[in-house]
């Protein structure tokens, strides 16, 4: 059985009353919550790079044309001769427009941080969608470009890059730039997800 004896003064043998709380005593304030991680400056930079990479990729692709002569017959190669390259230009144009619009939206969040969580959630959804669009366009155009570079002996598809060398160099530069845009979009998805995770209370 637990003892309920109150402490006593060893000199007088009388019970010592507990100390009375002072009206001025207040409990210590709770520790401040951890500061939310604000990475919108990095977000703006990445989104502007997506815009720049997409625009560069489109410009390189639409200027990829070459005319060579095989005897008296001129042979022309242009990006719009292939549906895959047309799809590539459309997809990267959409990604470039998305990049500049979301750059401005991310800047507005820096000025008004109260909307940061809402914007982060929308960014995470749309970044994944645009990433899928850019990746599919890059893969489609890359497959056609690879056939043009290597050919396919099994189905008698001849190489064309040995003839249209300048044209193929433009294609390679455009595809490399779009691949860079895809990597930037992956980083944006990770950044938005990480920022949302940091806003969850522990």
C-alpha positions in Angstrom: 0.0 0.0 0.0 1.4 3.4 -1.0 2.3 5.8 1.7 0.3 9.1 1.9 2.5 10.7 4.6 3.4 14.3 4.0 7.0 15.5 4.4 7.8 16.7 7.9 10.3 19.2 9.3 13.0 17.1 10.9 13.6 19.8 13.6 10.0 20.4 14.7 8.4 17.2 13.5 5.5 19.2 12.0 4.2 18.7 8.6 5.5 21.0 5.9 2.8 22.4 3.7 3.4 22.3 0.0 4.6 25.5 -1.6 1.9 27.8 -2.9 2.0 28.7 -6.6 2.5 32.3 -7.2 0.1 34.2 -9.4 2.9 35.5 -11.4 4.3 32.1 -12.3 3.4 31.0 -15.8 4.3 27.7 -17.6 7.1 28.1 -20.1 5.9 28.7 -23.7 5.9 25.7 -26.0 8.8 25.5 -28.4 8.2 27.1 -31.8 7.2 24.8 -34.6 10.0 23.9 -37.1 10.3 26.4 -39.9 8.8 25.1 -43.2 11.3 24.5 -46.0 10.8 27.2 -48.6 12.3 26.0 -51.9 10.2 28.2 -54.3 13.3 30.1 -55.5 14.7 26.8 -56.7 11.3 25.9 -58.1 11.2 29.1 -60.2 14.8 28.5 -61.5 14.0 24.9 -62.5 10.7 25.9 -64.2 12.4 28.6 -66.2 15.0 26.1 -67.3 12.2 23.7 -68.5 10.9 26.6 -70.6 14.3 27.4 -72.0 15.2 23.8 -72.8 11.8 23.1 -74.4 12.0 26.3 -76.5 15.5 25.4 -77.6 14.5 21.9 -78.5 11.6 23.1 -80.6 13.7 25.7 -82.4 16.4 23.2 -83.3 13.8 20.7 -84.5 11.8 23.1 -86.7 15.1 24.3 -88.4 16.2 20.8 -89.1 16.0 20.7 -92.9 18.4 19.8 -95.6 18.4 19.4 -99.3 20.9 17.2 -101.1 21.2 16.3 -104.8 21.5 12.8 -106.1 22.3 13.5 -109.7 19.8 16.0 -111.0 17.1 15.0 -108.4 16.9 17.1 -105.2 16.2 15.2 -102.0 14.7 17.1 -99.1 14.5 16.2 -95.4 12.3 18.2 -93.0 10.9 17.6 -89.5 7.3 17.7 -90.8 7.9 14.7 -93.1 7.6 12.5 -90.0 4.5 12.4 -87.7 6.7 11.5 -84.8 8.7 14.7 -85.2 5.5 16.7 -85.5 4.2 15.2 -82.3 7.6 16.0 -80.7 7.3 19.7 -81.6 3.7 19.9 -80.3 4.6 18.2 -77.0 7.7 20.3 -76.4 5.7 23.5 -77.2 3.1 22.6 -74.6 6.0 21.9 -72.1 7.6 25.3 -72.9 4.3 27.1 -72.4 3.7 25.2 -69.1 7.2 26.0 -67.9 6.8 29.8 -68.4 3.3 29.9 -66.9 4.3 27.9 -63.8 7.4 30.0 -63.4 5.1 33.0 -63.0 2.8 31.1 -60.7 5.7 30.1 -58.5 6.9 33.7 -58.4 3.4 34.7 -57.2 3.8 32.2 -54.3 7.0 33.8 -53.2 5.1 37.1 -53.0 2.1 35.5 -51.3 3.2 32.4 -49.4 -0.3 31.7 -48.0 -1.1 29.9 -51.2 2.1 27.7 -51.2 0.4 24.4 -50.2 -2.3 24.7 -52.8 0.1 25.5 -55.5 2.5 22.7 -54.6 -0.3 20.2 -54.8 -1.3 21.4 -58.3 2.3 21.5 -59.4 2.9 17.9 -58.3 -0.1 16.7 -60.4 0.7 18.7 -63.5 4.4 18.1 -63.4 3.9 14.4 -63.7 1.5 14.9 -66.6 3.9 17.1 -68.5 6.8 14.8 -67.7 4.9 11.9 -69.3 4.1 14.0 -72.4 7.8 15.1 -72.8 9.2 11.6 -72.2 6.8 10.0 -74.6 7.6 12.6 -77.3 11.3 12.2 -76.8 11.1 8.4 -76.9 8.9 8.5 -80.1 11.2 10.9 -81.9 14.3 9.1 -80.7 13.1 5.8 -82.1 12.5 7.3 -85.5 15.9 9.1 -85.4 17.6 5.9 -84.4 16.2 4.1 -87.4 17.4 7.0 -89.6 20.9 6.7 -88.1 21.3 2.9 -88.0 18.6 1.6 -90.4 17.2 -1.8 -90.1 18.4 -4.5 -92.4 15.6 -7.0 -91.5 12.9 -4.8 -93.0 15.1 -3.1 -95.6 15.0 0.4 -94.0 18.1 2.2 -95.2 20.2 4.7 -93.3 19.5 8.3 -94.1 22.0 10.1 -91.8 24.8 9.2 -94.1 23.0 11.4 -96.7 21.4 14.0 -94.5 24.2 14.5 -92.0 23.3 18.1 -91.1 19.6 17.2 -90.6 20.5 14.3 -88.3 22.8 16.5 -86.2 19.9 18.9 -85.6 17.7 15.9 -84.6 20.4 14.7 -82.1 20.7 18.2 -80.6 16.9 18.6 -80.3 16.5 15.2 -78.6 19.4 15.8 -76.2 17.8 19.1 -75.1 14.4 17.5 -74.6 16.0 14.8 -72.5 17.5 17.5 -70.3 13.9 19.0 -70.0 12.7 15.6 -68.9 15.3 15.4 -66.2 14.3 18.9 -65.0 10.7 17.8 -64.7 11.7 14.8 -62.7 13.5 17.1 -60.3 10.4 19.3 -60.1 8.2 16.4 -59.2 10.7 15.4 -56.4 10.9 19.0 -55.2 7.1 19.5 -55.0 6.7 16.2 -53.2 9.5 17.0 -50.7 8.0 20.4 -50.0 4.6 18.9 -49.4 6.1 16.3 -47.1 7.8 19.0 -45.0 4.5 20.8 -44.5 2.9 17.7 -42.8 2.9 18.3 -39.0 5.0 15.9 -37.1 
